[in-house]
Amino acid sequence: MTWHLIEGEKGCAYARENDCVAVIVDALRASATAAMLLHAGAVDLQMVRDVDGALEAKIAMPDALLFGERGGLPPEGFDFGNSPREAEHAKGRRVIFTTTTGTGRLVDAYGAPEVYMGTTVNALAVARAASAHRKDVVLIPAGLAGDPEFDAQEDWVAAVAIALVADAAIGEGAANYREWKHLIELDGVAKLFETAPHAAKLEAIGLSDDVLYCAQMNLTTAVPIVLGKTEHGLSVGLAPSASA
């Protein structure tokens, strides 16, 4: 079993076309928020690519909460943003969730044997869940939708952190893996999150606490897994626990 690290749309396509388990790593913040929503007791996550689709889903599911962001902030009419620190409000509720990049990557990966969301906050749990399938795994640093040149530092750091706890044999992306592994050993995960370009964007809009929160390791064993397609996007639930 080999693990690969391939960013963005290319990683999603690789997983679909090569029968690999896909793990979407949107470290600031969609993967962390999705994990913590399920940890808090959300009963279902409806992952939607765009804001209009999320608002349409809300009409069909008026009892659901709208979580998400564009430009880091909740769109007009949304109940909450894309912050794992707000996840507690979703206990016992359905959630409609859309973000700039992470939810779209999830949709792009649909068709792979299994599609998870993972990051530092659930690194060990997602590593165990993905390993349990005995298939190759693609860790997909989400990057930034529409900007393939964006420096997605925190996504690579989180993806390598997952690979490290999985003790994975690395195939595609091995050079990047070695580089980020070395930087993690030098500086640590938290510092690399704090110095990421995306962190600067969040700090500029008053969300630096989210950066520190998302940099934590293994806060939860909750692993979001795609359950199937819906009219508006994808249904995501809690993956069964995988033993060590």
C-alpha positions as a printed NumPy array, in Angstrom:
array([[  0.   ,   0.   ,   0.   ],
       [  1.435,   3.337,  -1.13 ],
       [  0.432,   6.846,  -0.147],
       [  0.667,   9.734,  -2.581],
       [  0.609,  13.495,  -2.013],
       [ -0.878,  15.38 ,  -4.975],
       [ -2.352,  18.845,  -4.669],
       [ -5.737,  20.094,  -5.83 ],
       [ -7.685,  18.921,  -8.86 ],
       [ -4.827,  16.683,  -9.995],
       [ -4.962,  14.769,  -6.735],
       [ -8.726,  14.336,  -6.979],
       [ -8.415,  13.031, -10.545],
       [ -5.579,  10.682,  -9.596],
       [ -7.64 ,   9.116,  -6.822],
       [-10.678,   8.624,  -9.075],
       [ -8.717,   7.223, -11.999],
       [ -6.42 ,   4.917, -10.019],
       [ -8.871,   3.373,  -7.522],
       [ -7.26 ,   5.144,  -4.555],
       [ -8.755,   6.288,  -1.288],
       [ -8.906,  10.103,  -1.287],
       [ -8.269,  12.351,   1.723],
       [ -9.07 ,  16.033,   1.205],
       [ -6.734,  18.138,   3.35 ],
       [ -8.031,  21.7  ,   3.639],
       [ -6.274,  22.578,   6.866],
       [ -7.445,  26.216,   7.161],
       [-10.227,  25.403,   7.694],
       [-12.774,  23.155,   5.989],
       [-11.339,  19.774,   6.992],
       [-11.05 ,  20.857,  10.625],
       [-14.521,  22.381,  10.686],
       [-16.115,  19.29 ,   9.133],
       [-14.395,  17.006,  11.657],
       [-15.389,  19.167,  14.598],
       [-18.994,  19.507,  13.384],
       [-19.296,  15.726,  13.502],
       [-17.425,  15.608,  16.799],
       [-19.967,  18.07 ,  18.199],
       [-22.865,  15.865,  17.132],
       [-24.051,  17.196,  13.782],
       [-26.257,  14.482,  12.303],
       [-25.451,  15.08 ,   8.634],
       [-23.288,  17.405,   6.559],
       [-24.535,  18.416,   3.14 ],
       [-21.415,  19.518,   1.271],
       [-22.213,  21.97 ,  -1.512],
       [-19.806,  23.483,  -4.034],
       [-21.272,  27.001,  -4.282],
       [-23.231,  29.52 ,  -2.242],
       [-26.299,  29.494,  -4.496],
       [-26.488,  25.715,  -4.159],
       [-26.239,  26.018,  -0.387],
       [-29.098,  28.53 ,  -0.289],
       [-31.203,  26.245,  -2.491],
       [-30.45 ,  23.338,  -0.146],
       [-31.593,  25.496,   2.773],
       [-34.991,  25.937,   1.103],
       [-35.285,  22.152,   0.825],
       [-34.   ,  21.65 ,   4.405],
       [-35.222,  24.681,   6.38 ],
       [-34.236,  23.089,   9.694],
       [-30.564,  22.832,   8.654],
       [-27.863,  25.288,   9.698],
       [-25.829,  27.068,   7.031],
       [-22.08 ,  26.968,   7.694],
       [-19.463,  28.274,   5.297],
       [-17.405,  31.096,   3.896],
       [-16.306,  33.112,   0.945],
       [-13.217,  35.225,   1.436],
       [-12.975,  33.722,   4.902],
       [-16.29 ,  35.168,   6.113],
       [-19.842,  33.772,   6.175],
       [-21.913,  34.747,   3.117],
       [-25.04 ,  36.797,   3.673],
       [-27.829,  34.71 ,   5.178],
       [-25.535,  32.086,   6.693],
       [-25.817,  31.074,  10.33 ],
       [-22.107,  30.518,  10.933],
       [-18.784,  30.758,   9.171],
       [-16.183,  28.101,   8.467],
       [-14.784,  27.908,  11.981],
       [-14.238,  24.731,  13.992],
       [-14.66 ,  26.884,  17.106],
       [-18.34 ,  27.339,  16.202],
       [-19.02 ,  23.637,  15.667],
       [-20.731,  23.18 ,  19.035],
       [-23.802,  24.957,  17.672],
       [-24.456,  22.032,  15.31 ],
       [-25.204,  19.421,  17.961],
       [-28.216,  17.379,  16.831],
       [-28.632,  19.461,  13.662],
       [-28.227,  18.951,   9.943],
       [-25.628,  21.244,   8.396],
       [-25.293,  22.655,   4.905],
       [-21.645,  23.497,   4.328],
       [-19.856,  25.347,   1.506],
       [-16.357,  26.795,   1.383],
       [-14.122,  28.435,  -1.183],
       [-12.048,  25.32 ,  -1.821],
       [-12.542,  22.328,   0.484],
       [-16.124,  21.367,  -0.325],
       [-15.408,  21.686,  -4.047],
       [-12.408,  19.389,  -3.766],
       [-14.624,  16.872,  -2.   ],
       [-17.046,  16.972,  -4.936],
       [-14.146,  16.653,  -7.398],
       [-12.883,  13.501,  -5.641],
       [-16.27 ,  11.791,  -5.658],
       [-15.952,   8.515,  -7.542],
       [-12.847,   7.398,  -5.662],
       [-13.451,   4.211,  -3.615],
       [-13.74 ,   6.294,  -0.428],
       [-13.42 ,  10.026,   0.154],
       [-12.48 ,  11.429,   3.56 ],
       [-11.61 ,  14.823,   4.992],
       [ -8.54 ,  14.96 ,   7.186],
       [ -6.099,  17.381,   8.759],
       [ -4.046,  17.78 ,  11.913],
       [ -7.027,  17.768,  14.292],
       [ -7.951,  14.196,  13.277],
       [ -4.642,  13.033,  11.799],
       [ -4.343,   9.704,  13.593],
       [ -7.989,   8.795,  13.095],
       [ -8.029,   9.585,   9.377],
       [ -4.728,   7.754,   8.876],
       [ -6.24 ,   4.629,  10.44 ],
       [ -9.481,   4.958,   8.466],
       [ -7.698,   5.349,   5.136],
       [ -5.237,   2.527,   5.876],
       [ -8.043,   0.1  ,   6.671],
       [ -9.035,  -0.19 ,   2.983],
       [ -5.753,  -1.796,   1.914],
       [ -5.687,   0.416,  -1.172],
       [ -3.34 ,   3.179,  -2.191],
       [ -4.206,   6.511,  -0.584],
       [ -3.991,   9.999,  -2.061],
       [ -3.54 ,  12.82 ,   0.416],
       [ -4.802,  15.898,  -1.418],
       [ -3.588,  19.286,  -0.148],
       [ -6.573,  21.38 ,  -1.198],
       [ -4.745,  24.503,  -2.323],
       [ -6.911,  27.413,  -3.429],
       [ -9.688,  27.019,  -5.986],
       [ -8.945,  29.033,  -9.101],
       [ -5.316,  29.73 ,  -8.142],
       [ -3.048,  26.722,  -8.724],
       [  0.016,  28.855,  -7.882],
       [ -1.178,  29.696,  -4.358],
       [  1.237,  28.602,  -1.617],
       [ -0.9  ,  26.139,   0.363],
       [  1.739,  25.681,   3.062],
       [ -0.63 ,  24.563,   5.829],
       [ -2.322,  21.971,   3.589],
       [  1.024,  20.363,   2.792],
       [  2.069,  20.439,   6.433],
       [ -1.165,  18.743,   7.501],
       [ -0.962,  16.162,   4.703],
       [  2.592,  15.24 ,   5.685],
       [  1.579,  15.097,   9.354],
       [ -1.077,  12.521,   8.432],
       [  1.425,  10.533,   6.373],
       [  3.866,  10.57 ,   9.282],
       [  1.4  ,   9.132,  11.779],
       [  0.411,   6.53 ,   9.153],
       [  4.093,   5.562,   8.779],
       [  3.3  ,   5.519,   5.085],
       [  5.405,   4.471,   2.125],
       [  5.317,   7.496,  -0.198],
       [  4.95 ,   7.3  ,  -3.973],
       [  3.911,  10.393,  -5.931],
       [  4.964,  13.565,  -4.161],
       [  7.904,  11.966,  -2.34 ],
       [ 10.206,  14.976,  -2.846],
       [  7.587,  17.345,  -1.406],
       [  7.01 ,  14.923,   1.456],
       [ 10.701,  14.929,   2.386],
       [ 10.888,  18.73 ,   2.204],
       [  7.863,  19.311,   4.445],
       [  8.867,  16.533,   6.839],
       [ 12.192,  18.31 ,   7.324],
       [ 10.457,  21.649,   7.951],
       [  8.064,  20.059,  10.448],
       [ 11.055,  18.629,  12.306],
       [ 12.759,  22.051,  12.3  ],
       [  9.857,  24.386,  13.071],
       [  6.886,  22.301,  14.214],
       [  3.372,  22.176,  12.852],
       [  2.02 ,  25.193,  14.736],
       [  4.698,  27.601,  13.502],
       [  4.259,  26.435,   9.918],
       [  0.519,  27.042,  10.172],
       [  1.061,  30.502,  11.663],
       [  3.5  ,  31.538,   8.905],
       [  1.38 ,  30.267,   6.004],
       [  0.041,  32.842,   3.502],
       [ -3.506,  31.682,   4.209],
       [ -2.973,  32.339,   7.91 ],
       [ -2.107,  35.955,   7.112],
       [ -5.429,  36.295,   5.265],
       [ -7.334,  34.94 ,   8.258],
       [ -5.455,  37.136,  10.69 ],
       [ -6.328,  40.185,   8.59 ],
       [-10.039,  39.515,   9.146],
       [ -9.696,  38.787,  12.848],
       [ -9.597,  34.993,  12.726],
       [ -6.104,  34.273,  14.036],
       [ -7.608,  32.092,  16.79 ],
       [ -8.813,  29.697,  14.088],
       [ -5.241,  29.285,  12.847],
       [ -4.015,  28.256,  16.291],
       [ -7.003,  25.954,  16.789],
       [ -6.543,  24.205,  13.446],
       [ -2.825,  23.624,  14.058],
       [ -3.523,  21.297,  16.985],
       [ -2.929,  17.578,  16.591],
       [ -5.476,  14.838,  17.243],
       [ -8.241,  16.793,  18.935],
       [-10.839,  14.328,  17.72 ],
       [-11.345,  10.833,  16.353],
       [-14.164,  12.101,  14.116],
       [-13.449,  11.459,  10.439],
       [-15.798,  12.867,   7.777],
       [-16.58 ,  10.376,   4.988],
       [-18.636,  10.873,   1.845],
       [-21.771,   8.728,   2.016],
       [-23.236,   9.546,  -1.391],
       [-24.591,  12.146,  -3.765],
       [-27.589,  14.322,  -2.997],
       [-29.632,  16.74 ,  -5.064],
       [-27.403,  19.618,  -4.001],
       [-24.003,  18.049,  -3.413],
       [-22.66 ,  15.266,  -1.215],
       [-23.833,  13.752,   2.053],
       [-21.011,  13.425,   4.57 ],
       [-21.193,  11.525,   7.829],
       [-19.031,  10.036,  10.532],
       [-16.704,   7.26 ,   9.376],
       [-16.668,   4.082,  11.451],
       [-13.77 ,   3.977,  13.897],
       [-10.726,   2.108,  12.672],
       [ -8.629,   0.189,  15.186],
       [ -4.903,   0.71 ,  15.524]])
